[in-house]
């Protein structure tokens, strides 16, 4: 299941925080727009070039899903600081492939989140107090969370203390997050309350959150949440849709935007990308302190 994809299909059927390093909106927009490439390999090259330009060292981790017809994927990992356990900030950099074989621009889903986490990594170069920080950019999320599953089942999974995933952070003013379930719910709620308070954001908690890379870690028993930002009206529409899709009069706008040719820079607001970066910094610190 891919990020927001199942819900998009259902929708079609139904009808004081640190200042971001990229303070200039034009620079942020340029970084996001650079990911609109015709191949996944070129998106990977764009990510590597951006990290090189920011002086962020990274490791490319190849993986093979074992699924017929699926090529090798490449997760990109930035490691900051030291610690016995890891806090992960994550986002996927791949884009949806249309039926005609073309890639969508994939800037709303999910280049904006990628740039936000690159900004956050710059601010967190010194690491965290209690954990090692890893900023992980997943490949093949659109093929079924394959990059996330590869990491969650890989050699570093045992040292992962918490995962904060970012998916859909391109426009709007209201962050929302997955509240968790069972014994981890209280921890996620407390961590996100601290993060949203530090970032001065009025965050909305979702009991049912669209499928994204956090699911790979939850299935592995790791504490994990996902964060998105949309306009408040869209957030409330999506929350209601998630609670009861059949009762919705119309699908939320975002579900008709992602995975389509309409996912373009027309719906990217640099200010939203920058506030997502600030929230990522706050979330990393909040879960580091728990």
HUJO-V936181 format. One record per residue. N is the residue number from 1. SS is DSSP state (H for helix, E for strand, L for the rest). PHI is phi in whole degrees, 0 to 359 (999 if undefined). NEAR is the number of other C-alpha atoms within 10 Angstrom. Layout:
N,SS,PHI,NEAR
N,SS,PHI,NEAR
This chain:
1,L,999,16
2,L,255,18
3,L,301,25
4,L,63,21
5,H,294,19
6,H,299,13
7,H,288,23
8,H,298,21
9,H,296,15
10,H,296,16
11,H,296,21
12,H,294,12
13,H,292,11
14,H,284,14
15,L,159,11
16,L,999,9
17,L,276,17
18,L,296,15
19,L,286,14
20,L,301,22
21,L,297,17
22,L,276,21
23,L,285,13
24,L,282,12
25,H,305,15
26,H,297,10
27,H,293,12
28,H,296,23
29,H,299,20
30,H,297,12
31,H,296,20
32,H,292,25
33,H,298,19
34,L,297,16
35,L,279,27
36,L,284,21
37,L,234,19
38,L,281,15
39,L,224,17
40,H,294,20
41,H,299,13
42,H,288,15
43,H,294,22
44,H,298,21
45,H,298,13
46,H,296,19
47,H,298,22
48,H,298,18
49,H,296,12
50,H,294,16
51,H,295,20
52,H,299,12
53,H,296,9
54,L,269,13
55,L,72,11
56,L,257,17
57,L,287,12
58,L,215,17
59,E,238,13
60,E,265,15
61,E,250,15
62,E,292,13
63,E,211,18
64,L,231,13
65,L,287,17
66,L,81,10
67,L,274,9
68,L,302,6
69,L,82,7
70,L,264,12
71,L,287,12
72,L,298,14
73,E,252,21
74,E,219,21
75,E,277,22
76,E,241,22
77,E,237,19
78,E,256,20
79,E,249,19
80,E,231,22
81,L,77,16
82,L,224,16
83,L,160,15
84,L,284,10
85,L,234,18
86,E,248,26
87,E,258,25
88,E,250,24
89,E,255,24
90,E,226,26
91,E,198,32
92,E,265,28
93,L,252,30
94,L,283,31
95,L,236,30
96,L,291,24
97,E,261,19
98,L,283,12
99,L,298,7
100,L,275,6
101,L,91,10
102,L,276,14
103,E,275,20
104,L,288,23
105,L,299,29
106,L,60,28
107,H,267,30
108,H,289,28
109,H,238,29
110,H,204,26
111,H,299,31
112,H,299,34
113,H,293,33
114,H,299,30
115,H,296,31
116,H,301,31
117,H,285,28
118,H,296,23
119,H,300,26
120,H,296,27
121,H,299,26
122,H,299,19
123,H,286,17
124,L,250,17
125,L,302,15
126,L,282,12
127,L,84,19
128,L,252,19
129,L,282,13
130,L,244,18
131,L,225,24
132,E,285,21
133,E,255,28
134,E,235,23
135,E,254,25
136,E,243,28
137,E,251,26
138,E,272,26
139,L,260,28
140,L,58,25
141,H,296,23
142,H,288,23
143,H,260,17
144,L,124,18
145,L,61,22
146,H,294,26
147,H,295,31
148,H,294,26
149,H,296,23
150,H,299,22
151,H,289,18
152,H,294,23
153,L,254,15
154,L,267,11
155,L,293,9
156,L,265,11
157,H,299,18
158,H,295,14
159,H,260,15
160,E,273,21
161,E,271,18
162,E,199,21
163,E,234,26
164,E,241,25
165,E,263,27
166,E,240,28
167,L,213,27
168,L,74,25
169,L,221,32
170,L,248,30
171,L,207,21
172,L,112,21
173,L,230,19
174,E,233,20
175,E,286,23
176,E,221,23
177,E,214,24
178,E,282,25
179,L,281,23
180,L,88,22
181,L,213,14
182,H,62,6
183,H,288,9
184,H,272,16
185,H,301,17
186,H,296,13
187,H,291,16
188,H,297,23
189,H,299,17
190,H,293,15
191,H,296,21
192,H,288,28
193,H,298,19
194,H,294,19
195,H,295,24
196,H,293,23
197,H,295,18
198,H,295,19
199,L,274,22
200,L,58,15
201,L,245,18
202,L,266,14
203,L,277,21
204,E,250,22
205,E,267,18
206,E,250,21
207,L,288,15
208,L,243,18
209,L,245,21
210,L,305,22
211,L,299,20
212,L,206,25
213,L,296,31
214,H,300,27
215,H,297,23
216,H,298,22
217,H,279,21
218,H,297,18
219,H,294,13
220,L,269,14
221,L,82,13
222,L,263,20
223,L,298,22
224,E,207,27
225,E,222,26
226,E,233,26
227,E,234,29
228,E,225,24
229,E,227,26
230,E,215,20
231,L,301,13
232,H,304,17
233,H,298,13
234,H,291,17
235,H,299,23
236,H,293,17
237,H,297,18
238,H,292,25
239,H,299,21
240,H,293,17
241,H,297,21
242,H,296,20
243,H,291,15
244,L,202,11
245,H,303,17
246,H,291,14
247,H,276,11
248,L,287,17
249,L,288,11
250,L,207,15
251,L,291,25
252,L,302,22
253,H,305,14
254,H,301,21
255,H,286,19
256,H,264,17
257,L,259,16
258,L,290,25
259,L,64,25
260,L,226,16
261,L,296,14
262,L,280,15
263,L,282,21
264,L,230,18
265,H,294,19
266,H,299,10
267,H,248,14
268,L,248,22
269,L,250,18
270,H,305,27
271,H,295,19
272,H,292,24
273,H,299,32
274,H,290,28
275,H,287,25
276,H,295,31
277,H,297,33
278,H,297,28
279,H,291,28
280,H,296,28
281,H,299,26
282,H,296,25
283,H,292,26
284,H,300,26
285,H,291,23
286,H,295,19
287,H,284,23
288,H,294,20
289,L,274,13
290,L,289,11
